């Protein structure tokens, strides 16, 4: 048998096993209070060591789930629109819209994260990193607003970013949509307007630019 064919077959088998493990993990998320490797392995028809050989750790498995869920929910495409925005307010609005739509489209995964982050230190640390990444992006956007002289008086970019973060957490989505019965589009508009009203000077105007150097303002790749 040609070596290239054998390598291809092994790669296909590895990919299939990996996909089966991820599918089993996602099937458990709606009611799980932990990322139980033994149960995931049983559902995926593999041994627990196989899960670790593919993902390294529970945190590694979670990272793979995050990447898969974010891709399916369109979060990466949403972030691309953020960094193509012509001014700080447009970037802020697009960032909050993309975030809120992710809470909606990936709610099963997000709700799981809310349940386990305080009970599982390993997974909690990974969710904390995701929060720091989102907060960091909001601070970068607020630096742009300060550069445009549009940041609300008395706020530093760090304070404004933290405020925008607090007003757009999944707990806000849960309170408005899941528990409050507000439609997701209506809740999204409410949250976007609340964030913009909290950090942008209302007596200022947008300062569009053809090319914003976000990297110079501190933009870094998302952390997962």
Secondary structure, DSSP 8 states (H G I E B T S, - for coil): --HHHHHHHHHHHHHHHHHHHHHHHHHHHTT-SS--HHHHHHHHTS-HHHHHHHHSSHHHHHHHHHHHHHHHHTHHHHHHHHHT-SSHHHHHHHHHHHHHHHHHHTHHHHHHHHHHTTT-HHHHHHHHHHHHHHHHHHHHHHHHHHHTT-B-TT--HHHHHHHHHHTTSHHHHIIIIITT---HHHHHHHHHHHHHHHHB-TT------S---TGGGT------
